[in-house]
């Protein structure tokens, strides 16, 4: 018998709860089913990133040629490289 998941007053309270618990005590993951949530927008977090000025200028030049914002192009490049690295493992 699995433990009952408590009611939470906020997402922050729920986040703290799961950060200190083993979910297998509450959820039978063997019965879990994959779902696709196409309308779900990913959470975003602002970060500070230090780049050499020359790299930033080259990124902006490439972005201009592709007619996309340079931040978007940087996310595309990172996403492609992350996917590539994960496949190599």
N, C-alpha and C positions, 0 to 999 in steps of 0.2 A: 504494500500500500504506500503510495507516494504521499508526501506532505502536501498540505493545502497551501496554495499561494495566497498570502495576505492581501487585503485591500490597501491601496496606497493613496495618500492624500495628494501627492504630486509626482511628476516624472522624476524629480530630483531624489525624492524619497525612494522610489522604485530603483533608480540607478544605484544608489548607495546599498540597497538591499542585495541586488544581484552581484555587486562588486565583491561581496563578502560571503556569497553562498555558492554551493555546487548545484547547478541547475538539474543535475541528474537525480537529486533527491526530491525534486518537484515535478519533473517532466519525464515521461517515457519517450525518449528520442527515437526508439525503434518504431514507434507508431507515427512519428512526424512525417508530414508530407511537404514537399517543396511547393512554394507558390511564387508566382511572378506578380509583382505590383507595378505595372507599367506607368501608372499615374503618380507614383511616389517620387517626390523630389528629394535628392540626397541632401543630408545635412552638410552645411558648409562651415568651415572654420577659417577665419582670417589668420594668416601667418605673416611673419616678416622674413624675407629672404634676401640675403646679401649676395649680389652677383657682381662680377667685374663689369665695369661700365661698357667695355667693348662687347661683352657677351649680350648685355641688355640691348645695346644698339643693333647688334646683328639679329637678335630675336625680333626687334621692332621692324627691321628691314624685311625679314622673312614674312612677318605678319602682314605688313603693308602689301607685299607682293601677292599674298593669298587673300587679301581683303578681309582679314579677321582681326579682332583685338589681340594684342600681344599676350595678355593674360590667358586668353582662351587658347591660343596656340601653345603656350607653355603647358597648360593642362593636357592638351592633346599629346604633346611630346612625352610628358610624364606618364600618362595613361598607357601609351604604346610601349614604353620601356618597361613599366611595371608588369604588363601582361607578358612581354617577352621574357623577362627574368623569371616570372612564376612558371612559365611553360618549361624553362630550362632546368628547373629543380627536379 
